[in-house]
Amino acid sequence: MEHLSKGWPQGRASGVLLHPTCLPGRHGIGDLGAEAIRFVDFLADAGQQIWQILPLGPTGYGHSPYSTRSAFAGNPLLICPELLVETDDLEEEDLANLAPATDQSIDFPAVAAFKERLLAKAARRFRAGGEPQRQQAFDLFCREQADWLEDYALFDALHQHCNGRPWQRWPEELRTRQAQALAQWREGLDEELHLRRYTQFVFFEQWQRLRHYAHDRGVRMLGDLPIFVALDSADVWARPELFCLDEGRQPVAVAGVPPDYFSATGQRWGNPLYHWDEHRQEDFAWWRRRVAWNLSQCDLLRIDHFRGFVACWAIPAHEPTAVSGQWWPSPGAELFEALQREFGDLPFIAEDLGIITAEVEELRDDFGLPGMKILQFAFDSGPDNPYLPHNLNANCVIYTGTHDNDTTLGWWSSLPSARRAEVAAYLGKNPPEMPWDLIRMAQASVARLAVLPLQDLLGLGSSARMNVPGRPSANWSWRLAEEALTLDLQSQLADLTWRYGRGPGKTPG
């Protein structure tokens, strides 16, 4: 039974940013099993009320959770094999000869091959004789989620059959979704489609188990909703009319951001842009369905690249970088009014970083959405810098850094001496104790929510960085060491959280 109402905690709160793939465990990648439960316990016992994650979808090129094969599906790599033994979908001996993973980084191809073998075996066993109540739950899940599940299952099965080629390079009858060809392939791929339906059922079964446990411990889930979807995704293949594609179903322009703090040539993400007139004609039904599904899994949502709901940086598809582009208008308030009519108060956080205009701020403020404040950005332009704590108001979420930043220790180590002196002068402490002085600053701020990357709480350097924007590979693979979550760290965080009025009301310890 859930003990929390959905949405924001009451009063000031604190949380930790950690994607589930980063958790320790024996299978080469974090999952939704025992280590996730242990992390919830750590959060609750440290007075944290929020677990912030990255998007949960099945990743494609580069393994980025911001470029997934579906805006609705879950990532099969997060499924916990031990929980499949508990539900009798696997047997103990299926896991008996697995070597424990000791490397603190993820080998995605090896993990995918291992998980695919286990899930295929579990799907066959479940189909042959699964417990009747779970069979009924599976059938209900397939019916209720058919509007995205059937397209995703067929897309993913065809993707494998076509040797991983993007769908624009599939045979004409599949690329253009000719009804007779799709019907024939559905019949021929029956077992493969069942595997993908089963995998999605199990993923969300395990996710909701974890979320309910978190609620029982007083921890809310803060999810992440990317504005864009991948070009090579079930969403674009199934509904090409919703995206800016040419007659050959290739993108006219792709998404990204112009040159900024992160990159001198900008970031060319490659996602197709939305055909917003088509979305308007159906009263943003695809968006309403997407948000509803995400809010059924999380209590709050960070809306990635919020700036793009006012205008998107459109890069001609043939351009290799994001330097040459132009701003294309987006529906802004029209979309958020449609969402508000359906969901009432929107439990969103606006990722309002980068090039922010008065129109973006107006959209954010008109819907009462808190923005993001990053302390690593606060010390480069004097006392008027909008990220400095004395310039904040309560309706914001403060971070030391995010998944796109270096760790705070790595950031501090790379600062020139003059910038270090500015930080020390603001803190009134020379030398500062990094990263804990920045953590203390975040906790002491007026922001309603302070979120701390776990790497900062652990005092880790640049080798623990999650992502370098614009770098095409070697991202997203960091993992937490097995014994990193110590009682001393828990006590230290609990004390700081309580001292600055962000705990759930209990004295630490």
C-alpha positions in Angstrom: 0.0 0.0 0.0 1.4 3.4 -1.0 1.8 6.0 1.8 2.5 9.0 -0.4 0.4 11.2 -2.5 1.8 11.7 -6.0 3.7 14.9 -6.7 5.9 17.1 -4.5 6.9 16.4 -0.9 5.5 18.8 1.7 7.9 21.6 2.5 11.7 21.5 1.8 13.2 18.2 0.5 16.4 16.6 -0.6 17.2 13.8 -3.0 19.9 11.9 -4.8 20.5 11.5 -8.6 21.5 8.0 -9.6 20.4 6.0 -12.7 19.6 2.3 -11.9 22.1 1.1 -14.4 24.8 2.5 -12.0 23.9 0.2 -9.1 26.3 -2.6 -8.1 25.4 -6.2 -8.6 26.7 -9.5 -10.1 25.4 -9.2 -13.7 27.5 -6.4 -15.1 24.8 -3.7 -14.8 22.5 -2.3 -12.1 19.0 -3.6 -12.1 15.7 -3.4 -10.3 16.4 -6.0 -7.7 18.0 -6.2 -4.3 20.6 -3.5 -4.8 17.8 -1.0 -5.9 15.9 -1.9 -2.7 19.1 -1.4 -0.7 19.6 2.0 -2.3 16.0 3.0 -1.4 16.8 2.0 2.2 19.9 4.2 2.1 17.9 7.1 0.8 15.2 6.8 3.4 17.6 6.3 6.3 19.6 9.3 5.1 16.4 11.5 5.2 16.1 11.7 1.4 12.6 12.0 -0.1 13.5 11.9 -3.8 15.3 9.4 -6.0 16.0 11.1 -9.4 16.7 8.8 -12.3 17.4 9.2 -16.0 14.9 8.0 -18.7 14.1 4.3 -18.4 13.7 3.4 -22.1 15.5 0.8 -24.2 18.7 2.5 -25.4 20.0 2.5 -29.0 23.1 4.0 -30.4 25.7 5.1 -27.8 23.6 3.5 -25.0 22.2 7.0 -24.2 19.0 6.9 -22.1 18.1 10.1 -24.0 18.0 8.3 -27.3 15.7 5.3 -27.0 13.9 2.9 -29.3 10.6 3.8 -27.8 9.1 6.7 -25.8 7.0 4.1 -23.9 9.0 0.9 -23.5 11.3 0.0 -20.6 14.9 -1.0 -20.8 15.3 -4.9 -20.7 18.8 -4.5 -19.4 17.4 -3.3 -16.1 15.4 -6.5 -15.5 16.6 -8.4 -12.4 17.2 -12.2 -13.1 16.9 -13.1 -9.4 13.3 -11.7 -9.4 12.5 -14.0 -12.4 13.6 -16.9 -10.3 11.2 -15.7 -7.5 8.3 -15.6 -10.0 9.3 -19.1 -11.3 10.1 -17.8 -14.8 13.7 -19.0 -14.3 15.3 -21.7 -12.2 18.1 -21.2 -9.7 20.5 -23.2 -11.9 20.0 -20.7 -14.7 22.0 -18.3 -12.6 24.3 -20.7 -10.8 27.3 -20.5 -13.1 27.3 -16.8 -13.6 30.6 -15.2 -12.7 30.3 -12.1 -10.5 31.0 -8.8 -12.2 33.7 -6.8 -10.4 34.4 -4.2 -13.1 33.0 -0.7 -12.2 31.9 0.0 -15.7 29.3 -1.5 -17.9 30.1 -3.6 -21.0 26.9 -3.0 -22.8 27.2 -5.6 -25.6 28.2 -8.4 -23.1 25.3 -7.5 -20.8 22.8 -7.3 -23.6 23.8 -10.8 -24.9 23.6 -12.3 -21.4 20.2 -10.7 -20.6 18.7 -11.6 -24.0 19.5 -15.3 -23.4 18.0 -15.3 -20.0 14.9 -13.4 -21.0 14.3 -15.7 -24.0 14.4 -18.7 -21.7 12.1 -17.0 -19.1 9.6 -16.0 -21.8 9.3 -19.6 -23.1 8.9 -21.0 -19.6 6.3 -18.4 -18.7 4.3 -19.1 -21.9 4.4 -22.8 -21.3 3.1 -22.7 -17.8 3.2 -19.4 -16.0 1.2 -19.1 -12.8 -2.5 -18.3 -13.8 -2.8 -15.0 -11.9 0.3 -13.7 -13.6 -0.8 -14.9 -16.9 -4.0 -12.9 -16.4 -2.0 -9.9 -15.4 0.2 -10.3 -18.5 -2.9 -10.5 -20.8 -4.3 -7.4 -19.1 -1.1 -5.5 -19.6 -0.9 -6.5 -23.2 -4.5 -5.3 -23.8 -4.2 -2.0 -21.9 -0.8 -1.1 -23.5 -1.5 -2.4 -27.0 -1.5 1.1 -28.5 2.3 1.3 -28.1 3.3 -2.2 -27.1 2.3 -3.9 -30.4 4.2 -1.4 -32.6 7.2 -1.6 -30.3 7.3 -5.4 -30.2 7.1 -5.6 -34.0 9.6 -2.8 -34.5 12.1 -4.4 -32.2 11.7 -7.9 -33.7 12.0 -6.5 -37.3 15.0 -4.5 -36.2 16.7 -7.7 -35.1 15.6 -9.6 -38.3 17.1 -6.8 -40.4 20.4 -7.1 -38.7 20.1 -3.9 -36.7 19.7 -1.6 -39.8 17.7 1.6 -39.2 14.1 1.2 -40.3 14.6 3.7 -43.2 16.8 1.0 -44.8 14.2 -1.9 -44.4 12.4 -3.4 -47.4 9.8 -1.0 -48.8 6.8 -2.9 -47.6 8.1 -2.8 -44.0 9.5 0.8 -44.1 6.1 2.1 -45.3 4.1 -0.3 -43.0 2.1 -2.0 -45.7 -0.8 -3.8 -43.9 -0.4 -7.2 -45.6 3.3 -7.4 -45.1 3.0 -6.4 -41.4 0.3 -9.1 -40.9 2.5 -11.8 -42.5 5.5 -10.8 -40.3 3.4 -10.7 -37.2 2.4 -14.3 -37.9 5.9 -15.4 -38.7 7.5 -13.6 -35.7 5.0 -14.9 -33.1 7.6 -16.2 -30.6 9.7 -13.1 -31.0 6.7 -10.8 -30.4 5.8 -12.8 -27.3 9.3 -12.4 -26.0 9.1 -8.6 -26.3 5.6 -8.4 -24.8 6.8 -10.6 -21.9 9.9 -8.5 -21.4 7.9 -5.3 -21.2 5.4 -6.9 -18.8 8.3 -8.0 -16.5 10.1 -4.7 -16.7 7.1 -2.7 -15.5 6.2 -5.4 -13.0 9.6 -5.1 -11.4 9.6 -1.3 -11.7 6.3 -0.9 -9.9 7.5 -3.3 -7.2 10.5 -1.1 -6.6 8.4 2.1 -6.7 5.8 0.8 -4.2 8.7 -0.2 -1.9 10.1 3.3 -2.2 6.7 4.8 -1.4 6.5 2.7 1.7 9.9 4.1 2.8 8.8 7.7 2.0 10.8 8.1 -1.2 9.3 9.5 -4.3 10.6 8.8 -7.8 11.6 11.7 -10.0 11.7 10.6 -13.6 13.0 12.2 -16.8 11.0 12.9 -19.9 13.2 13.6 -23.0 11.6 16.1 -25.3 12.7 14.2 -28.4 12.6 10.5 -29.5 15.3 8.7 -31.6 14.9 8.6 -35.4 15.4 4.9 -35.3 12.5 4.2 -33.0 9.2 2.5 -32.9 7.5 6.0 -32.4 8.8 7.5 -35.7 8.3 4.3 -37.7 4.7 3.9 -36.4 3.7 7.5 -36.7 5.9 9.2 -39.3 3.3 11.9 -39.9 4.0 13.3 -36.4 7.6 14.2 -37.4 9.3 16.4 -39.9 10.3 13.8 -42.5 10.5 14.1 -46.3 8.8 11.8 -48.8 11.5 9.2 -48.3 10.8 9.3 -44.5 14.2 10.9 -43.8 14.4 13.9 -41.5 14.3 17.3 -43.1 16.2 18.7 -40.1 17.4 17.3 -36.8 17.5 18.5 -33.2 20.4 19.8 -31.1 21.6 23.0 -29.5 23.8 25.8 -30.8 27.3 26.3 -29.5 27.3 26.8 -25.7 29.0 26.1 -22.4 29.4 22.4 -23.3 30.6 22.6 -26.9 32.1 25.1 -29.3 30.3 23.5 -32.2 27.0 22.9 -30.4 25.4 19.5 -30.0 23.9 17.7 -33.0 21.6 15.1 -31.4 20.1 13.8 -34.6 16.6 13.4 -33.3 13.8 14.3 -35.8 11.7 17.4 -35.0 8.0 17.3 -34.4 5.4 18.2 -37.0 3.5 20.3 -34.5 0.5 21.0 -36.8 -0.2 17.3 -36.8 0.0 17.1 -33.1 -2.4 20.1 -32.8 -4.9 18.4 -35.0 -5.2 15.5 -32.6 -5.2 17.7 -29.5 -1.7 16.5 -28.6 -3.0 13.0 -28.0 0.4 11.3 -28.5 1.9 13.7 -25.9 -1.0 13.2 -23.4 -0.6 9.4 -23.7 3.1 9.6 -23.2 2.9 11.9 -20.1 0.1 9.7 -18.6 2.3 6.6 -19.0 5.3 8.3 -17.4 3.2 9.7 -14.5 1.9 6.1 -13.9 5.6 5.2 -13.1 7.0 8.3 -11.4 5.7 10.9 -9.0 7.5 13.9 -10.6 9.0 14.4 -14.1 12.0 16.4 -15.2 11.1 17.8 -18.6 14.4 17.6 -20.5 15.3 20.5 -22.9 12.3 22.6 -21.8 13.6 25.4 -24.0 12.5 23.3 -27.0 8.9 23.7 -26.1 9.2 27.4 -27.1 11.5 26.9 -30.1 13.8 24.1 -31.3 17.3 24.4 -32.8 16.7 22.9 -36.3 19.9 21.7 -38.0 19.7 20.8 -41.7 20.0 17.0 -41.8 23.1 17.0 -44.0 25.1 19.3 -41.6 27.7 17.4 -39.5 27.6 19.9 -36.6 25.1 22.1 -34.9 26.7 25.4 -35.9 24.4 25.9 -38.9 20.8 25.9 -37.7 17.8 28.1 -36.9 15.1 28.3 -34.3 11.8 26.6 -35.3 8.8 27.6 -33.1 7.1 25.1 -30.9 3.5 25.2 -29.4 4.6 26.2 -25.9 1.5 27.0 -23.9 -0.9 25.2 -26.2 0.7 21.9 -25.3 1.0 22.5 -21.6 -2.6 23.7 -21.5 -3.7 20.4 -23.1 -1.6 18.5 -20.5 -3.1 20.7 -17.7 -6.6 20.0 -18.8 -5.9 16.2 -18.5 -3.7 16.1 -15.4 -4.4 19.2 -13.4 -1.3 20.6 -11.7 1.7 19.5 -13.6 4.3 17.8 -11.3 7.1 18.8 -13.7 10.6 20.3 -13.3 11.7 22.4 -16.2 15.2 21.7 -17.4 15.8 25.4 -18.3 19.6 25.3 -18.8 21.4 26.7 -21.8 20.2 29.6 -24.0 17.1 30.8 -22.2 14.9 33.6 -23.5 12.2 35.7 -21.8 9.6 33.5 -23.6 11.0 30.3 -22.1 11.0 31.9 -18.6 7.4 33.1 -19.2 6.2 29.6 -20.2 7.9 28.1 -17.2 6.5 30.6 -14.8 3.0 30.7 -16.3 2.6 27.0 -15.3 4.4 27.4 -12.0 7.2 25.0 -12.9 10.4 25.1 -10.9 13.6 25.5 -13.0 17.0 24.0 -12.4 19.9 25.8 -10.7 23.4 24.3 -11.1 26.1 25.4 -8.6 28.9 24.6 -10.9 27.6 27.3 -13.2 27.5 29.9 -10.5 31.0 31.4 -10.3 31.8 32.8 -13.7 30.1 36.2 -13.9 30.1 37.9 -10.5 27.4 38.5 -7.9 24.5 38.8 -10.5 25.0 35.2 -11.7 21.5 33.6 -11.6 22.8 30.3 -10.2 24.3 31.9 -7.0 22.2 31.0 -3.9 21.5 34.6 -3.0 19.8 35.1 -6.3 17.4 32.1 -6.1 13.8 31.9 -5.2 12.1 28.9 -3.5 10.5 27.6 -6.6 13.5 25.9 -8.1 15.6 22.7 -7.8 19.2 23.1 -7.0 22.0 20.8 -8.0 25.7 20.7 -7.4 25.9 19.2 -11.0 23.9 16.9 -13.2 24.6 13.8 -15.3 25.9 16.2 -18.1 28.5 17.9 -15.8 31.8 16.7 -14.5 31.7 15.5 -10.9 32.1 18.4 -8.4 35.5 17.1 -7.4 36.5 16.9 -11.1 35.1 20.3 -11.8 37.0 21.8 -8.9 40.2 20.1 -9.9 40.0 21.6 -13.4 39.2 25.2 -12.4 41.9 27.8 -12.9 43.3 29.4 -9.8 41.4 32.7 -10.2 38.1 30.9 -10.4 39.0 28.8 -7.4 39.6 32.0 -5.5 36.2 33.3 -6.4 34.6 30.1 -5.1 36.6 30.3 -1.9 35.7 33.9 -1.4 31.9 33.2 -1.8 32.1 30.3 0.6 34.2 32.3 3.1 36.5 29.3 3.4 40.0 28.9 2.0 40.6 26.3 1.0 37.1 24.9 0.5 36.4 21.2 1.3 35.2 19.9 -2.0 32.7 18.5 -2.8 31.0 18.8 0.7 31.1 22.6 0.8 29.1 22.8 -2.4 26.8 20.1 -1.1 26.2 22.1 2.1 25.5 25.3 -0.1 22.9 23.4 -2.0 21.2 22.1 1.1 21.3 25.5 2.8 19.7 27.3 -0.2 16.1 28.5 -0.4 15.4 26.0 -3.2 12.4 23.8 -2.4 14.4 20.7 -3.6 18.1 20.0 -3.5 19.3 17.0 -5.6 22.8 15.7 -5.2 24.5 13.3 -7.7 25.7 10.3 -5.8 29.2 10.7 -7.3 29.4 14.0 -5.4 28.3 12.5 -2.1 31.1 9.9 -2.6 33.7 12.5 -3.4 34.6 10.9 -6.7 36.7 12.5 -9.5 36.2 12.8 -13.2 36.5 9.1 -13.9 33.1 8.7 -12.3 31.5 11.2 -14.7 28.3 9.9 -16.3 28.2 11.8 -19.7 30.3 14.2 -21.7 27.8 16.1 -24.0 28.8 15.8 -27.7 31.1 12.8 -27.1 29.6 9.9 -29.2 30.9 7.0 -27.1 32.3 6.0 -23.7 29.4 7.5 -21.8 26.7 6.1 -19.4 28.9 3.2 -18.1 29.9 4.3 -14.6 28.9 1.9 -11.7 28.8 2.3 -8.0 31.3 0.2 -6.0 29.7 -2.6 -3.9 30.5 -1.2 -0.5 30.3 2.6 -1.2 27.1 3.3 0.7 28.5 3.3 4.2 26.8 4.0 7.4 29.1 7.0 7.9 28.0 8.5 4.6 24.3 7.9 5.5 24.8 9.6 8.8 26.6 12.5 7.4 23.9 13.1 4.7 21.1 12.6 7.2 22.6 15.2 9.6 23.0 17.8 6.8 19.5 17.2 5.5 17.9 17.5 8.9 20.0 20.6 9.8 18.8 22.5 6.8 15.1 21.5 7.2 15.0 19.1 4.3 14.3 15.9 6.1 10.9 14.2 6.5 10.6 15.5 10.1 12.7 13.1 12.1 15.9 13.8 14.0 18.7 11.9 12.3 20.0 8.9 14.0 
